[in-house]
Every structure is written in structure tokens, then in C-alpha cells.
């Protein structure tokens, strides 16, 4: 895992029905190792996302703006560690990730988070508030032969206050590479006629839980994701 941190990377995303996952994993086992934490190969992730009062970070993504941010507190349940993380998508299509280990809390004005936030973003703690929890189980695969990591997320759950929703039955797979190159996973997706489709879990969650959020550009993709679930 140390060799595939890929904090500066490209990301390629796919979505498909949970029924296909067993076949996908079986086809990949010759080229990938699976991460095991505390004897478990599915790790639970709990992520709290922050945005402005008017959801500016979400809206920038919706409008297709590059040089945009995602800001979250993520809890890695099995390992018992938590990080404050900032992801930046630049105008060259690369994702840069910075993080510091911090205790899980919905407050930004604690520990080293305020300085870290102002160092890596144009925002301060007073600009942001917690807006959405996103939880799921993750399988992590590492290519045996080159620096490439594949994350496979299932049981996607969105929590806004007392409201819960999600995309049970949907798999979100994301390939992380130094640069976009040929990959056994990409080749398998082509064989299965599963097309690349980019929509972040954060945007899925906001689009699914905030009725006031602008979502014209995401309607088709959200509808397609729901069809993947109900058509199988």
C-alpha cells in the first residue's frame, strides 16, 4: 500500500450492479492483491463532507469547473484511524490529495485542521459546515505489477440529519493510476461492456438528498445509476 498511495493521480470510475461483482473479482485475481485489515477484506468507511451554506463546492462540480475541492473528515473503522482530507481536482484533470490524522469530529475548528485548511484551500473554517455523511464498505485491490490501486465500494449510504438514503445494489469502482494507461481492470470493463462514467459519491449524495441543489447536469447520470440497480 505504501507504494500505491498515489496522492497525485488520475481517477477512472465505473458503476455496475452488485450481482456482477463476484465475476469481476474472480477475473481480476491473477493481476491484483486484496488488502486485508484486521482479518477483513471489506473495510468500512465513514466520511463527513463539508461545504458552504450554499453548497458552492458541489455547485462547482455540477457546473464542470476544474480547480475544485472536496473537503471531508474520514473514519477508517477497522483500523480505528481518522483523517481530515482535502482533494483538489486541477485543470489538467489530475487529483491531488492531502490529509492529516485527526480525531473524528464534525467540528473544523479543532486540532491542526484550521491551519491545514487555509494552507491547502482558499477557505477558512467559518466558510464551511458539515453537510452530508457518506458511508460504505470498500474492497481495495493493488496491481501486482505496477503502481495502480482499485477501490470497489458497496452498500452506499447517505445520511443528512435523521434522513437516510442510498444505492443498495450498486458498485462504484474507481481506478487510481499515476497516469491513464492500459490496465487489466479497464480491459475487463470493456469485455463486460461497462462504460466509464464519472460522478463522485459526494455529488450523488447531494443530488439525492438536497432538493434545493442544482442538479440538471447530473439528472441523466443519477437516473442511469438507479437503472443499473432496478434493471438487474
C-alpha positions as CSV (number, residue, x, y, z in Angstrom):
1,X,0.0,0.0,0.0
2,X,2.9,2.4,0.7
3,X,3.9,2.0,-3.0
4,X,0.4,3.0,-4.3
5,X,-0.5,6.0,-2.1
6,X,-0.9,8.0,-5.4
7,X,-1.6,11.3,-3.8
8,X,-1.2,12.9,-7.2
9,X,-3.1,10.7,-9.7
10,X,-5.7,10.2,-12.3
11,X,-9.1,8.6,-11.5
12,X,-11.3,6.5,-13.7
13,X,-14.8,5.5,-12.4
14,X,-17.2,2.7,-13.3
15,X,-20.6,1.7,-11.9
16,X,-22.3,-1.7,-12.2
17,X,-24.8,-4.0,-10.3
18,X,-23.7,-5.9,-7.3
19,X,-24.6,-9.2,-9.0
20,X,-21.6,-8.8,-11.3
21,X,-19.1,-8.2,-8.5
22,X,-18.2,-11.9,-7.9
23,X,-17.4,-12.4,-11.5
24,X,-15.3,-9.2,-11.7
25,X,-13.3,-10.2,-8.6
26,X,-12.7,-13.7,-10.0
27,X,-11.4,-12.3,-13.3
28,X,-9.0,-9.9,-11.5
29,X,-7.4,-12.2,-9.0
30,X,-4.4,-13.1,-11.2
31,X,-3.3,-9.5,-11.5
32,X,-4.3,-7.9,-8.2
33,X,-3.8,-8.5,-4.5
34,X,-6.5,-7.6,-2.0
35,X,-6.0,-5.5,1.1
36,X,-6.8,-7.2,4.4
37,X,-7.3,-5.2,7.6
38,X,-7.8,-6.9,10.9
39,X,-8.8,-10.1,9.1
40,X,-11.4,-8.3,6.9
41,X,-11.3,-7.7,3.2
42,X,-14.2,-5.3,3.2
43,X,-13.4,-2.2,5.2
44,X,-16.0,0.2,6.5
45,X,-15.5,3.9,5.6
46,X,-17.4,6.8,7.2
47,X,-17.0,10.2,5.6
48,X,-18.4,13.5,6.7
49,X,-18.3,16.1,3.9
50,X,-18.1,19.9,4.4
51,X,-19.4,22.6,2.1
52,X,-20.6,26.2,2.2
53,X,-24.0,27.2,3.2
54,X,-25.0,27.4,-0.5
55,X,-23.2,24.2,-1.5
56,X,-20.6,26.0,-3.5
57,X,-18.2,23.1,-3.7
58,X,-20.9,20.8,-5.0
59,X,-22.1,23.5,-7.5
60,X,-18.6,24.0,-8.9
61,X,-18.5,20.2,-9.7
62,X,-22.0,20.4,-11.1
63,X,-21.0,23.2,-13.4
64,X,-17.9,21.4,-14.7
65,X,-15.4,23.7,-13.1
66,X,-11.9,22.4,-12.7
67,X,-9.6,23.6,-9.9
68,X,-12.2,22.5,-7.4
69,X,-12.1,21.0,-3.9
70,X,-13.7,18.2,-1.8
71,X,-13.2,18.6,2.0
72,X,-14.0,15.7,4.4
73,X,-13.3,14.0,7.6
74,X,-12.9,10.3,7.0
75,X,-13.0,7.5,9.6
76,X,-11.4,4.1,8.7
77,X,-13.4,1.9,11.0
78,X,-11.4,-1.3,11.1
79,X,-8.0,0.4,11.6
80,X,-9.5,2.9,14.1
81,X,-7.9,5.9,12.4
82,X,-9.4,9.1,11.2
83,X,-8.1,11.7,8.8
84,X,-9.0,15.2,7.7
85,X,-8.7,15.1,3.9
86,X,-8.6,17.7,1.1
87,X,-8.9,16.6,-2.6
88,X,-8.2,19.1,-5.3
89,X,-9.1,18.4,-9.0
90,X,-6.8,20.6,-11.2
91,X,-7.4,21.9,-14.7
92,X,-5.2,19.1,-16.1
93,X,-7.7,16.5,-14.8
94,X,-5.4,15.3,-12.0
95,X,-6.5,14.7,-8.4
96,X,-4.2,15.9,-5.7
97,X,-4.9,14.6,-2.1
98,X,-3.6,16.0,1.2
99,X,-4.5,14.7,4.6
100,X,-3.6,14.9,8.3
101,X,-4.5,12.4,11.0
102,X,-7.2,14.0,13.2
103,X,-9.8,12.7,15.6
104,X,-13.2,12.2,14.1
105,X,-15.5,15.2,14.8
106,X,-18.0,17.4,12.9
107,X,-16.1,20.5,14.1
108,X,-13.5,22.1,11.8
109,X,-12.1,24.4,14.4
110,X,-10.1,21.8,16.3
111,X,-6.6,20.4,16.2
112,X,-4.5,21.3,13.2
113,X,-7.5,21.5,10.8
114,X,-7.8,25.3,10.6
115,X,-4.2,25.8,9.5
116,X,-4.3,22.8,7.2
117,X,-7.5,24.1,5.6
118,X,-6.1,27.6,4.9
119,X,-2.8,26.1,3.7
120,X,-4.4,23.9,1.0
121,X,-7.6,25.8,0.1
122,X,-9.0,29.4,-0.2
123,X,-11.5,28.6,2.6
124,X,-11.4,29.1,6.4
125,X,-13.3,27.1,9.0
126,X,-16.0,29.8,9.2
127,X,-16.8,29.3,5.5
128,X,-17.8,25.7,5.8
129,X,-20.3,23.4,7.6
130,X,-20.9,19.7,7.7
131,X,-23.5,18.8,5.1
132,X,-23.5,15.0,4.5
133,X,-22.3,11.7,5.8
134,X,-21.4,9.1,3.2
135,X,-20.8,5.5,4.4
136,X,-19.9,2.3,2.5
137,X,-17.9,-0.8,2.5
138,X,-14.7,-0.9,0.4
139,X,-12.6,-3.6,-1.2
140,X,-9.1,-2.4,-2.1
141,X,-7.1,-4.2,-4.8
142,X,-3.5,-3.4,-5.7
143,X,-1.9,-4.4,-9.0
144,X,0.9,-6.9,-8.6
145,X,3.0,-5.5,-11.4
146,X,2.6,-1.7,-11.5
147,X,1.6,1.2,-9.2
148,X,-2.2,1.0,-9.6
149,X,-4.9,0.8,-7.0
150,X,-8.5,-0.2,-7.5
151,X,-11.2,0.6,-4.9
152,X,-14.6,-1.2,-5.1
153,X,-17.4,0.4,-2.9
154,X,-20.7,-1.2,-2.0
155,X,-23.6,-0.5,0.4
156,X,-23.5,3.2,-0.4
157,X,-25.4,5.1,2.3
158,X,-26.2,8.9,2.6
159,X,-27.1,10.5,5.9
160,X,-28.4,14.0,6.2
161,X,-29.6,14.7,9.8
162,X,-32.1,12.0,10.5
163,X,-32.7,11.1,6.9
164,X,-31.1,8.1,5.3
165,X,-30.9,7.0,1.7
166,X,-28.6,5.1,-0.6
167,X,-27.9,3.0,-3.6
168,X,-28.0,-0.6,-2.4
169,X,-27.2,-3.0,-5.2
170,X,-24.8,-0.6,-6.8
171,X,-21.0,-1.0,-7.1
172,X,-18.8,2.0,-7.6
173,X,-15.3,1.1,-8.8
174,X,-12.5,3.6,-9.1
175,X,-9.1,3.0,-10.7
176,X,-6.3,5.2,-9.4
177,X,-3.1,5.5,-11.5
178,X,-0.1,7.8,-11.9
179,X,-1.4,8.4,-15.5
180,X,-4.0,6.8,-17.6
181,X,-2.5,3.6,-19.0
182,X,-3.7,0.2,-20.1
183,X,-5.0,-1.9,-17.1
184,X,-6.4,-5.4,-16.6
185,X,-9.4,-3.8,-14.9
186,X,-10.1,-1.4,-17.8
187,X,-9.8,-4.3,-20.3
188,X,-12.3,-6.3,-18.2
189,X,-14.8,-3.4,-18.1
190,X,-14.6,-3.3,-21.9
191,X,-15.2,-7.0,-22.2
192,X,-18.3,-6.7,-19.9
193,X,-19.4,-3.6,-21.9
194,X,-19.4,-1.4,-18.7
195,X,-18.7,2.1,-19.7
196,X,-16.6,4.6,-17.8
197,X,-18.9,7.2,-16.1
198,X,-17.7,10.0,-13.8
199,X,-19.9,11.1,-10.9
200,X,-18.5,11.4,-7.4
201,X,-20.2,9.8,-4.4
202,X,-20.4,13.3,-2.9
203,X,-22.3,14.7,-5.9
204,X,-24.5,11.6,-5.9
205,X,-25.3,12.1,-2.3
206,X,-26.1,15.8,-2.5
207,X,-28.2,15.3,-5.6
208,X,-30.1,12.5,-3.9
209,X,-30.7,14.3,-0.5
210,X,-30.8,18.1,-1.1
211,X,-33.9,19.0,-3.1
212,X,-32.7,22.6,-3.5
213,X,-29.4,21.6,-5.0
214,X,-28.8,22.3,-8.7
215,X,-28.7,19.0,-10.5
216,X,-29.7,19.5,-14.2
217,X,-26.3,18.2,-15.4
218,X,-26.4,15.2,-13.1
219,X,-30.0,14.1,-13.7
220,X,-29.2,11.7,-16.6
221,X,-26.3,10.1,-14.7
222,X,-28.3,9.7,-11.5
223,X,-31.2,8.1,-13.4
224,X,-28.7,5.8,-15.1
225,X,-27.3,4.7,-11.8
226,X,-30.8,3.9,-10.5
227,X,-31.5,1.9,-13.6
228,X,-28.4,-0.2,-13.0
229,X,-30.0,-1.3,-9.7
230,X,-33.6,-1.9,-10.8
231,X,-32.9,-3.4,-14.2
232,X,-31.0,-6.3,-12.8
